[in-house]
Amino acid sequence: MRGIDYLASFKPMSCHSGTSYTAVRVSAGHINIEVQEEVAQHGMTIVTGANPSVGLVGWLTGGGHGPLSTSYGMGADNLLEATIVTPNGEVVLANPCQNQELFFAIRGGGGGTFGIITEVVIRTFPTPKTTAHIFQVRLKDSGRGTDFYKFLGFLHADMQRLKEGGMQGYYLVVGPPIVPTLSFSWTFLLYNAPSGAVELLMEPIEAYLQERKQVFEWQSVISHTDTYLEMHKANFTNEQVANGGSAYGSRLLSAESLANPHLTAIVFSKIGPTDDAFEPNVKDLSSG
């Protein structure tokens, strides 16, 4: 099922009033990067996941978050209309104005749970100028896990400030045997940000690390592109599969839940990883 059509003005079927959107009609056989490349020809972008080869329809029916989500919402938020084959073989159109319950269900209810989606219409947005910030921190020596998790507690208490300053994206916390010592890295993005925005936002964090330079080493790299697609191709590639023993999870956490750096440090120290390659995750979560 192939086909991508950019729509300069779209209103869902049977919706006689309300807003018209710029959008793209996508058949179910397309992956994220194919749609991004097509809409980029019109100066637009869409919310997708980070991995270029993820199928767009399966991704958004699971909710779907990505590097643009803080600005433009989840994948499910940007679904305007879908063509669905129901279990009894009927082909139906679902949107906010017809088959509303089915439309609600497929926006996060899981791909294929309520029918087979053959085509979707997704909202598009003008592509922003994009700043990418790659930030990496690691312990200089193993055995300093307490210092590492104190840093994570401090950093997460600061996430709301970073978010309000325009930063959004992904981060990873890893340890041995994947890397020699406990390490943290993010790829955070800012859209249409003024010059020097990253440097200003990073001042308190770099000051924290500078005061502890005997414990940590870090790297900060900033780059700028004129379009979101250029940034995406430069910074996000497909994750390798079945080449190690790591499992990563995604979480949506409120600023309030991260406000106490001491408690956050304790939580992270309990859920791992550790600096022991033979026991990468703490087993006993009952105490503390």
C-alpha positions as CSV (number, residue, x, y, z in Angstrom):
1,M,0.0,0.0,0.0
2,R,1.9,3.0,-1.3
3,G,1.1,6.6,-1.9
4,I,1.9,10.0,-0.3
5,D,-0.1,13.1,-1.3
6,Y,0.5,16.6,0.2
7,L,-2.7,18.5,0.9
8,A,-2.4,22.3,1.0
9,S,-5.9,22.5,2.6
10,F,-7.7,19.6,4.3
11,K,-10.9,19.4,6.3
12,P,-12.0,15.9,7.6
13,M,-15.0,14.4,5.8
14,S,-18.4,15.5,7.2
15,C,-16.8,18.3,9.3
16,H,-18.7,21.2,7.8
17,S,-17.3,23.8,10.1
18,G,-14.0,24.3,11.9
19,T,-10.4,24.6,10.8
20,S,-8.7,23.5,7.6
21,Y,-5.3,22.1,7.9
22,T,-2.2,21.5,5.8
23,A,-1.9,17.8,5.8
24,V,-0.5,14.7,4.0
25,R,-2.4,11.6,3.0
26,V,-0.3,8.5,3.5
27,S,-1.0,4.8,2.6
28,A,-0.1,2.3,5.3
29,G,3.0,0.9,3.6
30,H,5.2,4.0,4.3
31,I,7.9,4.6,6.9
32,N,8.6,7.8,8.7
33,I,11.5,9.1,6.7
34,E,9.7,8.7,3.4
35,V,6.9,10.9,4.5
36,Q,9.3,13.5,6.0
37,E,11.1,13.7,2.7
38,E,7.9,14.2,0.7
39,V,6.5,17.0,2.9
40,A,9.9,18.7,3.1
41,Q,9.5,19.4,-0.6
42,H,6.6,21.7,0.4
43,G,8.6,23.3,3.3
44,M,6.7,21.3,5.9
45,T,7.3,18.6,8.5
46,I,5.3,16.1,10.5
47,V,5.6,14.5,13.9
48,T,7.3,11.1,13.7
49,G,9.5,9.0,15.8
50,A,13.3,9.2,15.8
51,N,14.0,6.0,13.9
52,P,13.7,6.6,10.2
53,S,12.4,3.2,9.3
54,V,9.5,2.9,11.8
55,G,6.2,2.5,10.0
56,L,4.1,5.6,10.4
57,V,0.7,4.0,10.9
58,G,1.8,1.5,13.6
59,W,3.7,4.2,15.4
60,L,0.9,6.7,15.7
61,T,-1.7,4.1,16.7
62,G,0.4,3.3,19.7
63,G,0.4,7.0,20.6
64,G,3.6,7.9,19.0
65,H,6.1,10.4,20.4
66,G,9.1,12.0,18.7
67,P,11.5,14.8,18.6
68,L,8.8,17.3,17.7
69,S,6.2,16.2,20.3
70,T,6.8,18.9,22.9
71,S,6.0,21.5,20.2
72,Y,3.4,19.7,18.1
73,G,2.0,16.9,20.2
74,M,2.0,13.1,20.0
75,G,1.5,11.2,16.7
76,A,-2.0,10.4,17.8
77,D,-2.8,14.1,18.3
78,N,-2.0,14.8,14.6
79,L,-4.2,12.1,13.0
80,L,-7.0,13.9,11.2
81,E,-8.6,11.0,9.4
82,A,-8.2,7.3,8.8
83,T,-9.6,4.7,6.4
84,I,-10.1,1.4,8.3
85,V,-11.2,-2.1,7.3
86,T,-13.3,-3.4,10.3
87,P,-13.3,-7.0,11.4
88,N,-16.6,-7.6,9.5
89,G,-14.9,-6.5,6.3
90,E,-16.5,-3.0,6.1
91,V,-14.4,-0.1,4.9
92,V,-15.1,3.0,7.0
93,L,-13.8,6.5,7.3
94,A,-13.1,7.7,10.9
95,N,-12.4,11.3,12.0
96,P,-13.8,13.7,14.6
97,C,-17.1,14.0,12.8
98,Q,-18.0,10.4,11.8
99,N,-17.2,7.1,13.5
100,Q,-15.9,9.1,16.4
101,E,-15.5,6.3,18.8
102,L,-13.4,4.3,16.4
103,F,-11.4,7.4,15.7
104,F,-10.8,7.8,19.4
105,A,-9.8,4.1,19.8
106,I,-7.2,4.0,17.1
107,R,-5.4,7.1,18.5
108,G,-3.4,5.1,21.0
109,G,-5.3,1.9,21.2
110,G,-2.7,-0.1,19.3
111,G,-2.3,-0.9,15.6
112,G,-4.8,-3.5,14.3
113,T,-6.7,-3.7,17.6
114,F,-10.0,-2.3,16.1
115,G,-9.4,-2.9,12.4
116,I,-6.8,-2.6,9.6
117,I,-5.8,0.9,8.8
118,T,-5.1,1.3,5.1
119,E,-4.6,5.1,4.9
120,V,-4.3,8.1,7.2
121,V,-4.3,11.9,6.9
122,I,-1.7,13.6,9.1
123,R,-1.4,17.2,10.0
124,T,1.8,19.0,8.8
125,F,3.6,22.0,10.1
126,P,6.0,24.5,8.6
127,T,9.5,23.2,9.0
128,P,11.4,25.0,11.8
129,K,15.1,26.0,11.8
130,T,16.6,23.5,14.2
131,T,19.4,23.5,16.7
132,A,20.7,20.1,17.9
133,H,22.6,19.7,21.1
134,I,24.5,16.5,21.8
135,F,25.5,16.4,25.5
136,Q,27.5,13.5,27.0
137,V,28.6,13.0,30.6
138,R,30.4,10.0,32.2
139,L,32.2,9.2,35.4
140,K,36.0,9.3,35.1
141,D,36.3,6.2,37.4
142,S,34.0,3.4,38.4
143,G,32.8,3.1,41.9
144,R,31.4,6.7,42.0
145,G,27.8,5.7,41.3
146,T,26.5,7.9,44.2
147,D,28.0,11.0,42.5
148,F,26.5,10.0,39.2
149,Y,23.0,9.6,40.5
150,K,23.2,12.8,42.5
151,F,24.0,14.5,39.1
152,L,20.9,12.8,37.5
153,G,18.8,14.0,40.4
154,F,20.1,17.6,39.9
155,L,19.6,17.4,36.1
156,H,16.1,16.1,36.3
157,A,15.0,18.8,38.7
158,D,16.3,21.2,36.1
159,M,14.4,19.6,33.2
160,Q,11.4,21.9,33.5
161,R,13.6,25.0,33.1
162,L,15.2,23.4,30.0
163,K,11.8,22.5,28.6
164,E,10.6,26.1,29.1
165,G,13.7,27.3,27.3
166,G,12.8,25.2,24.2
167,M,14.8,22.0,24.7
168,Q,13.2,18.7,23.8
169,G,14.4,15.3,22.7
170,Y,15.7,12.0,24.0
171,Y,18.3,10.9,26.5
172,L,19.9,7.6,27.6
173,V,21.4,6.4,30.8
174,V,23.8,3.5,30.3
175,G,26.5,1.6,32.2
176,P,28.9,-1.4,31.9
177,P,29.3,-3.5,29.9
178,I,27.9,-1.2,27.2
179,V,30.3,1.6,28.2
180,P,33.2,1.6,30.7
181,T,31.6,3.7,33.4
182,L,28.1,5.1,34.2
183,S,27.2,7.5,31.4
184,F,24.5,9.9,30.3
185,S,23.8,11.3,26.9
186,W,21.1,13.3,25.2
187,T,20.2,14.7,21.8
188,F,18.0,17.7,22.6
189,L,16.6,20.0,20.0
190,L,15.4,23.6,19.9
191,Y,13.3,25.1,17.1
192,N,13.6,28.6,15.8
193,A,15.7,29.4,18.8
194,P,17.8,32.6,19.1
195,S,21.6,32.4,18.8
196,G,23.3,31.4,22.0
197,A,20.1,29.8,23.5
198,V,21.8,26.4,24.2
199,E,24.8,28.0,25.8
200,L,22.6,30.1,28.1
201,L,20.5,27.1,29.2
202,M,23.5,25.0,29.9
203,E,25.3,27.5,32.2
204,P,24.0,26.0,35.5
205,I,24.6,22.4,34.4
206,E,28.1,23.1,33.2
207,A,28.8,25.0,36.4
208,Y,27.7,21.9,38.4
209,L,30.1,19.7,36.4
210,Q,32.9,22.2,36.6
211,E,32.8,22.1,40.4
212,R,33.1,18.3,40.2
213,K,35.5,18.0,37.3
214,Q,37.6,15.5,39.3
215,V,34.6,13.1,39.1
216,F,33.0,13.8,35.6
217,E,34.1,14.4,32.1
218,W,31.7,15.8,29.5
219,Q,31.2,16.9,26.0
220,S,28.8,19.4,24.5
221,V,28.3,19.8,20.7
222,I,25.9,22.3,19.1
223,S,24.8,22.3,15.4
224,H,22.3,24.3,13.4
225,T,20.3,23.4,10.3
226,D,17.8,25.3,8.2
227,T,15.2,22.5,8.2
228,Y,14.0,19.8,10.6
229,L,14.7,17.1,7.9
230,E,18.4,18.1,7.7
231,M,18.7,17.8,11.5
232,H,16.9,14.4,11.5
233,K,19.1,12.8,8.9
234,A,22.3,14.1,10.7
235,N,21.3,13.0,14.2
236,F,18.9,10.0,14.1
237,T,19.7,6.7,12.5
238,N,18.0,3.3,12.8
239,E,18.8,1.5,16.1
240,Q,20.7,-1.7,15.7
241,V,18.7,-4.8,16.6
242,A,19.8,-7.9,18.6
243,N,23.4,-6.8,19.1
244,G,23.5,-6.6,22.9
245,G,21.8,-7.1,26.2
246,S,20.2,-3.6,26.7
247,A,16.6,-2.8,27.0
248,Y,15.4,0.8,27.0
249,G,12.0,2.2,28.0
250,S,10.2,5.5,27.5
251,R,8.5,7.4,30.3
252,L,6.3,10.5,30.5
253,L,7.0,12.2,33.9
254,S,5.7,15.4,35.3
255,A,7.9,18.2,36.5
256,E,6.4,17.8,40.0
257,S,7.5,14.2,40.2
258,L,11.1,15.2,39.4
259,A,11.3,18.3,41.6
260,N,13.2,16.7,44.5
261,P,16.7,15.9,43.3
262,H,17.5,13.7,46.3
263,L,14.5,11.4,45.8
264,T,15.1,11.3,42.0
265,A,18.7,10.2,42.6
266,I,17.5,7.4,44.9
267,V,14.9,6.2,42.3
268,F,17.5,6.1,39.5
269,S,20.1,4.3,41.7
270,K,17.5,1.6,42.3
271,I,16.3,1.0,38.8
272,G,19.9,1.0,37.4
273,P,22.1,0.7,35.6
274,T,25.0,0.1,38.0
275,D,28.8,0.3,37.4
276,D,29.0,-3.5,37.9
277,A,29.0,-5.2,34.5
278,F,27.9,-8.5,36.1
279,E,24.9,-6.9,37.8
280,P,23.8,-4.0,35.5
281,N,20.5,-3.5,37.2
282,V,19.8,-3.4,40.9
283,K,17.6,-6.4,41.9
284,D,16.2,-5.3,45.3
285,L,13.6,-2.5,44.8
286,S,11.9,-3.1,48.2
287,S,13.9,-0.8,50.4
288,G,14.7,2.9,50.4
